[in-house]
């Protein structure tokens, strides 16, 4: 979100979609800007355990940053570890 806000636009859109226990998060800046910090951003996103894949591009509607998240529930803990 910070990278999209840094583009300097007056608005930011966040879109969510779900399918087959996955959630797609798409953030739009609505401003065409350079790819400042894009590699750093994608590297940070890729380290999040629930992120299956992520990407970014710049189109006529501005910067688009997206991440596909695994929405499978975590396994329950069955007992205490000594």
C-alpha positions as CSV (number, residue, x, y, z in Angstrom):
1,X,0.0,0.0,0.0
2,X,2.8,2.4,0.9
3,X,4.4,2.1,-2.6
4,X,1.0,2.9,-4.3
5,X,0.4,5.9,-1.9
6,X,3.9,7.2,-2.7
7,X,2.9,7.6,-6.3
8,X,1.3,10.8,-5.2
9,X,-2.2,10.2,-6.6
10,X,-5.3,11.7,-4.9
11,X,-6.9,8.3,-4.4
12,X,-6.1,4.6,-4.0
13,X,-8.4,1.7,-4.8
14,X,-8.3,-1.7,-3.1
15,X,-10.1,-4.6,-4.7
16,X,-10.6,-8.1,-3.3
17,X,-11.6,-11.4,-4.9
18,X,-11.8,-14.9,-3.7
19,X,-11.8,-18.3,-5.4
20,X,-10.8,-21.8,-4.5
21,X,-9.5,-20.9,-1.0
22,X,-7.3,-18.1,-2.4
23,X,-7.8,-14.3,-2.1
24,X,-6.6,-11.8,-4.7
25,X,-5.7,-8.4,-3.3
26,X,-5.3,-5.6,-6.0
27,X,-4.2,-2.1,-5.2
28,X,-4.4,0.7,-7.8
29,X,-2.8,4.1,-7.5
30,X,-4.7,5.8,-10.4
31,X,-1.6,7.7,-11.3
32,X,1.1,6.6,-13.8
33,X,4.4,6.8,-12.0
34,X,7.8,5.3,-12.3
35,X,8.7,1.9,-10.7
36,X,10.4,3.4,-7.6
37,X,11.1,0.7,-5.1
38,X,9.2,-2.0,-7.1
39,X,11.8,-4.7,-6.6
40,X,12.0,-4.0,-2.9
41,X,8.2,-4.1,-2.6
42,X,7.9,-7.5,-4.5
43,X,10.7,-9.0,-2.4
44,X,8.9,-7.9,0.8
45,X,5.6,-9.3,-0.4
46,X,7.1,-12.6,-1.4
47,X,8.4,-13.2,2.2
48,X,4.8,-13.2,3.6
49,X,4.0,-16.8,4.4
50,X,0.5,-16.7,3.0
51,X,1.5,-15.1,-0.4
52,X,1.4,-17.6,-3.2
53,X,2.4,-15.1,-5.9
54,X,2.6,-11.4,-6.4
55,X,3.3,-8.8,-9.1
56,X,3.2,-5.2,-10.1
57,X,2.8,-3.3,-13.4
58,X,2.0,0.2,-14.7
59,X,-0.9,0.7,-17.1
60,X,-3.1,3.6,-18.2
61,X,-5.0,3.4,-14.9
62,X,-1.7,3.8,-12.9
63,X,0.3,1.4,-10.8
64,X,-1.2,-2.0,-10.1
65,X,0.2,-4.1,-7.2
66,X,-1.4,-7.5,-6.6
67,X,-0.9,-10.5,-4.4
68,X,-2.6,-13.9,-4.4
69,X,-2.9,-15.2,-0.8
70,X,-3.5,-18.7,0.3
71,X,-6.7,-18.6,2.4
72,X,-6.6,-22.2,3.7
73,X,-7.2,-22.3,7.5
74,X,-4.1,-23.0,9.7
75,X,-4.1,-26.4,11.3
76,X,-5.3,-26.4,14.9
77,X,-2.9,-27.1,17.6
78,X,-3.7,-30.3,19.3
79,X,-1.8,-29.9,22.6
80,X,0.9,-28.1,24.4
81,X,4.6,-28.7,23.6
82,X,6.7,-29.3,26.7
